[in-house]
Each structure stands twice: as C-alpha cells, then as structure tokens.
C-alpha cells in the first residue's frame, strides 16, 4: 500500500479512505519518512504513534522526521495550512474534513474556511507533494457539499474501498 502516498510535486492528491485503512496509511507515512522529513496534520485523531514506531522498526531517526500537528476544529486546520511554509518536504493531512463536519458552526462559515484551505493546499502542493485523506460523509448530512467541493478541487482523487468478503458455502456437517 506504499502507492497510497505516491506524492508528486506541483500536485496534491485526495485519498478517500475507509477508517480501516488508517494503519496502512501510517505505515506508508513511516516509509516516506525514511527518505526525509514529513509533516502530518492530524485532523481526525487518526495518527497512532505506536503504528508508526513499529513501521519504522523503532529507528528514532525515522520517527524524528515526522512532525505531527493536531487540529480539532476547522479554524485550527485553516490556521495550520496558512502557517505552513511551502517546500519543506511532503505534507499529509489526515481526515481533514472531520473537523468541518461540526454542525455547531454555520455551513457558510465552514464553506468559507474550506475555500481558504483549498488555496493553501494549492500553495503547499508546489513543494515535495501533498496528500489529503477523507472518509465519506453521510449523503444526508448538510456537510456533504464540503466533501463534494474538496473532491472537485483536487487534481487527483483516489478512492479506496474495503474488499468485499468472499462468500463461502457453509457446510452443515
């Protein structure tokens, strides 16, 4: 699943992932850190340091190359993206829209903040690459237009789904 983080300069990628892919994504981030520094914005409480440490086989030089910042609300995501300088290694944004699904904020405020984030995603993608992960929101939610807007703005969208379980005839005896 290392192709998950096949980051390209001058372009950002939107990864639509089920939550069960989190471990594979973090392993891919550790592999990416073997080559140099990586910035991770942890928006949906998706970053598990123990998974990254196991993937790095406990090598502290790899773990130290991963700079993690947390954002709990969409205002913090917007601020982190605005303050991040471009050309400082690849950037991985975990579950970005989870912070935008807060229904306590007016939808027009969340849309405004997302538009600012999109400008900063373009700016940051000029560096060593950028990947944004999201999971599918419920279609009935008032936040679904935010997902659609992010998806339409992304130059590259990759959707991963869980494989269907193999159906098997059960024996009676």
C-alpha positions as CSV (number, residue, x, y, z in Angstrom):
1,X,0.0,0.0,0.0
2,X,3.0,2.3,-0.4
3,X,1.4,3.6,-3.6
4,X,-1.0,5.2,-1.3
5,X,1.5,8.0,-0.7
6,X,2.9,8.3,-4.2
7,X,3.2,12.1,-3.8
8,X,4.1,14.3,-6.7
9,X,5.4,17.8,-6.7
10,X,3.1,20.6,-8.0
11,X,0.0,18.4,-7.4
12,X,-2.0,17.3,-4.4
13,X,-3.9,14.1,-4.1
14,X,-7.2,13.5,-2.3
15,X,-7.4,10.0,-0.8
16,X,-10.9,8.8,0.0
17,X,-10.3,6.0,2.5
18,X,-12.3,3.9,4.9
19,X,-11.2,4.3,8.5
20,X,-9.8,0.7,8.4
21,X,-7.1,1.9,6.0
22,X,-5.6,4.1,8.8
23,X,-2.9,1.6,9.8
24,X,-1.7,1.1,6.2
25,X,-1.6,4.9,5.7
26,X,0.5,5.4,8.8
27,X,2.9,2.6,7.7
28,X,3.2,4.3,4.3
29,X,4.0,7.6,6.1
30,X,6.8,5.9,8.0
31,X,8.2,4.6,4.8
32,X,8.0,8.1,3.3
33,X,9.9,9.4,6.4
34,X,12.8,7.1,5.6
35,X,13.6,9.5,2.7
36,X,13.3,12.8,4.6
37,X,11.1,15.0,6.8
38,X,7.3,14.6,6.6
39,X,4.7,17.0,8.0
40,X,1.4,15.4,9.3
41,X,-1.7,17.3,10.2
42,X,-3.8,15.1,12.4
43,X,-7.3,16.4,12.0
44,X,-9.4,13.3,12.8
45,X,-7.4,11.8,15.6
46,X,-6.1,9.3,13.1
47,X,-2.4,9.4,14.0
48,X,-1.2,6.5,16.1
49,X,2.4,6.8,17.0
50,X,2.7,3.2,18.0
51,X,1.9,2.1,14.4
52,X,4.4,4.5,13.0
53,X,7.1,3.3,15.5
54,X,6.5,-0.3,14.6
55,X,6.7,0.5,10.9
56,X,9.9,2.4,11.5
57,X,11.2,-0.6,13.4
58,X,11.9,1.6,16.4
59,X,14.5,3.7,14.5
60,X,14.3,7.1,16.1
61,X,15.9,8.9,13.2
62,X,12.8,8.0,11.1
63,X,10.3,8.8,13.8
64,X,12.0,12.1,14.4
65,X,11.5,13.1,10.8
66,X,7.7,13.0,11.2
67,X,6.4,16.3,12.5
68,X,2.8,16.0,13.8
69,X,0.4,18.8,14.5
70,X,-3.2,18.3,15.7
71,X,-6.2,20.2,14.7
72,X,-9.5,19.6,16.5
73,X,-11.7,22.3,14.7
74,X,-11.8,23.6,11.2
75,X,-10.4,27.0,12.3
76,X,-7.2,25.2,13.5
77,X,-6.9,23.4,10.2
78,X,-7.1,26.7,8.3
79,X,-4.5,28.2,10.6
80,X,-2.1,25.3,10.3
81,X,-2.3,25.3,6.5
82,X,-1.9,29.1,6.3
83,X,1.2,29.0,8.6
84,X,2.9,26.0,6.9
85,X,5.7,27.1,4.6
86,X,5.9,25.5,1.2
87,X,8.9,23.5,0.0
88,X,9.6,21.9,3.4
89,X,9.0,18.2,2.5
90,X,5.8,16.3,1.8
91,X,2.6,17.0,3.8
92,X,0.0,14.5,4.8
93,X,-3.4,15.8,6.1
94,X,-5.3,13.0,7.9
95,X,-9.1,13.1,7.8
96,X,-9.2,16.8,7.0
97,X,-13.0,17.2,6.7
98,X,-13.8,15.6,10.0
99,X,-13.1,19.0,11.6
100,X,-15.5,20.6,9.1
101,X,-18.4,18.4,10.0
102,X,-19.1,20.3,13.2
103,X,-22.8,21.2,12.9
104,X,-22.4,23.8,15.7
105,X,-20.9,26.1,13.0
106,X,-22.9,27.7,10.3
107,X,-22.4,25.9,7.0
108,X,-21.4,29.2,5.3
109,X,-18.6,29.6,7.8
110,X,-17.4,26.1,7.1
111,X,-17.5,26.7,3.4
112,X,-15.6,29.9,3.7
113,X,-12.9,28.2,5.8
114,X,-12.7,25.4,3.3
115,X,-12.2,27.8,0.4
116,X,-9.2,29.3,2.2
117,X,-7.8,25.8,2.9
118,X,-8.1,25.0,-0.8
119,X,-5.9,28.0,-1.7
120,X,-3.3,26.8,0.8
121,X,-3.4,23.3,-0.4
122,X,-2.5,24.6,-3.9
123,X,0.3,26.6,-2.4
124,X,1.7,23.7,-0.4
125,X,1.4,21.3,-3.3
126,X,4.2,23.2,-5.0
127,X,6.6,21.6,-2.6
128,X,7.5,17.9,-2.3
129,X,3.9,16.7,-2.5
130,X,0.7,16.8,-0.5
131,X,-2.0,14.2,0.3
132,X,-5.3,14.8,2.0
133,X,-7.3,11.9,3.4
134,X,-11.0,11.9,4.0
135,X,-13.7,9.4,4.6
136,X,-17.1,9.5,3.0
137,X,-19.7,11.6,4.9
138,X,-23.3,10.6,5.0
139,X,-25.1,11.9,1.9
140,X,-28.0,13.2,4.0
141,X,-25.6,15.4,6.0
142,X,-25.5,19.2,5.4
143,X,-21.7,18.7,5.2
144,X,-21.8,16.6,2.0
145,X,-21.3,19.8,-0.2
146,X,-18.0,20.3,1.6
147,X,-16.9,16.8,0.6
148,X,-18.0,17.5,-3.0
149,X,-16.2,20.8,-3.1
150,X,-12.9,19.3,-1.8
151,X,-13.3,16.4,-4.3
152,X,-13.9,18.8,-7.2
153,X,-10.9,20.9,-6.3
154,X,-8.4,18.0,-6.1
155,X,-6.2,17.5,-9.2
156,X,-6.1,13.8,-8.4
157,X,-8.7,11.7,-6.5
158,X,-8.1,8.1,-5.4
159,X,-10.8,6.1,-3.8
160,X,-10.1,3.0,-1.8
161,X,-12.8,0.6,-0.6
162,X,-12.7,-2.4,1.6
163,X,-12.7,-5.6,-0.4
164,X,-16.0,-7.5,-0.2
165,X,-15.7,-10.6,1.9
166,X,-15.6,-13.8,-0.1
167,X,-18.9,-15.6,0.1
168,X,-18.5,-19.2,1.0
169,X,-21.0,-22.0,1.2
170,X,-21.1,-23.2,4.8
171,X,-21.2,-26.9,5.3
172,X,-23.9,-28.4,7.5
173,X,-21.6,-31.1,9.0
